[in-house]
Amino acid sequence: MARIIAFFFSIGFICIAYANPIENPRADEIYNLLDGGYFISDEDNRKLLDEYKSILSVDDTIRQKLYIRLNCWNLPTNTIEEMKEAINYADEYLQIYNQPIPSSISIDLQYCRVWSLHMQGENDRVFTELDVAINSAYQLEDPRLIADGRSIRGAILSYLGNFSAALEDLITAQNLYESLNLSYWANINLGEIASSYRRFGDAETALKYQIKLEQNYLKNQQFYEANQTNSQIALSLEKLDRYEEAIQRNKKSRDFWLTQNELVAAANTSVNIAGNLIRLNRLNEADTILQQAKKLIIPDNDGSYSYMNLFLGEVHFKQGHYDQAIIDITEAEKSFNDNNNIRGLNQTLQLKSQIYQTSQQWQQAFEALESFVESHMSQDKHVISERNAEMQARFNTNKIQNENEWLIQRDKDKEQQLDIMQRNEHMQIVIIILVAIILIIVSIFAYKQLIRKQLFKRLALTDELTKLANRRDTYSQGNHFLKAAQLSGKPFSIISFDADHFKLVNDNLGHDMGDKVLVKLASMTASMMRETDVVGRVGGEEFLILLPNIDKTKAIEIANRLVDTIDKYDWSQISPHLHQTVSAGVASYSNEKELSPLLLKADKALYSAKAAGRNCVKAE
């Protein structure tokens, strides 16, 4: 399957413009068939390549070089070993054809080598080599090789999340393909532009491009390409929260792969189906599909393997299997890190924090959340830079088009230069306007970054479920109130309370209902306190109230009022036959030097309330 994808995407990068004094009509027919964008199975593709090689004469050096380039793009790349063999093949012939430099064959072999490295997940190594190859294509003034190189680089940049740079490359390639009248490869490249808009967050625009592309392919009976575009449409629909439509699209794609006997590709598509099922809370269906896909998807298949483990972790988390969820999510985190997929890593870290929090592993939950915030903030800085560059790229579209026209029609070079000089005064005005616009954009995004940073700080100190202060923030404020009481001599009290028999609520009614009970307890408690008081969730069903300037007598009165209010609430509004109560323990500052002893006093009082039959208040 990986070989078909590499062929589908990359065979068009071979320049077809060559002059050969040796006639060989059958060889040219095979070449044009391979370069024409038709779907060819692995077996037929290999037969055509073998036939092509067998009918070439020894002195037909032009076609011999074309075969080497064709073969490089069509080597199998289903496993890490096969990818390494493809890289070694490119290296071998790069050594043979190292002179003259630059040359069409050396550039194309470099492209082929870079693409194999990208498929292997070694994206940090590709750009230096790819930049050199593209610069060589410019030296040759070969529009087709320039288009191919910038399309490859744009596709890789888009995959890695560098959308503005990706769009600049892809738009350049699009103009060149259209100028060269290569409609098939222009459509392939346009699909990459649509994918970049989807990844950038503009799924509506991407969807418009993709539906148009799909219609073109179906009209021309290019069913393989139509299926690839159908998969991209499913991803855009998912971005737009149209999950049921996305599922139907993915099922259509999976059926296509099954008819082609491409079982791994079908399994990859099943992972996408499972992701949409999870969004619709159809967990059992998602779990069944993922377990089936797990039999076929191996770590070498990095993209699907990462998301398969992420989705398995999400399913097991929602089903309450926290230990297994941690195993799944750890594997997903490793895979996303290996592939430098920041978007997937952020999703993984956020889910990891939620799992640890729900399983009351507070230290691990905080560390995961801290990693998520750090990663997300880093990505936000990158987004600011990218969106600024995105504006520059959009304003520079005319410049890119002029560059491409120069490559296609070199005879108009002097005329274009003269025209540029005549419009120089206008361009200065445009540049000044552009600079002003860019400065405004940078200022806006800098402000948004500041707001977002403050939001992340609040998230780190807030319990996600109840929106109360979390354990870390509650204890921090408790220490602050204690020090104030020590300095001022004013009273300070705390109330520790938790939900009675809460485990039975989770066991009998489910965790979703348990969450609703906790949210209601939180809202009722917060509504009864002063603005200066702090209500925090410090455990699964455990809460702590901080009461500055309140003595023990008043604190006991507040606690009794809270217990009585909760007892009298109509819990049937949440679930029939549900009646929830709480037990509370009260403690007041009496020369404690730290918060811990005061907390122990409150906990001791809470245990006394439990021992006294629950639904009551005790004080220490």
Secondary structure, DSSP 4 states (H G I P E B T S, - for coil): -HHHHHHHHHGGGS------SS--HHHHHHHHHHHTT----HHHHHHHHHHHHHT--TT-HHHHHHHHHHHHHHS--SSHHHHHHHHHHHHHHHHHT-SSSS-HHHHHHHHHHHHHHHHTT-GGGHHHHHHHHHHHHHHHT-HHHHHHHHHHHHHHHHHHT-HHHHHHHHHHHHHHHHHTT-HHHHHHHHHHHHHHHHHHT-HHHHHHHHHHHHHHHHHTT-HHHHHHHHHHHHHHHHHTT-HHHHHHHHHHHHHHHHHTT-HHHHHHHHHHHHHHHHHTT-HHHHHHHHHHHHTT--TTSHHHHHHHHHHHHHHHHHTT-HHHHHHHHHHHHHHHHHTT-HHHHHHHHHHHHHHHHHTT-HHHHHHHHHHHHHHHHHHHHHHHHHHHHHHHHHHTHHHHHHHHHHHH-GGGHHHHHHHHHHTHHHHHHHHHHHHHHHHHHHHHHHHHHHHHHHHHHHHHTB-TTT-SB-HHHHHHHHHHHHHHHHHH---EEEEEEEETTHHHHHHHH-HHHHHHHHHHHHHHHHHHS-TT-EEEE-SSSEEEEEEET--HHHHHHHHHHHHHHHHHS-GGGTSTT----EEEEEEE-SS-SSHHHHHHHHHHHHHHHHHTTSSSEEE-
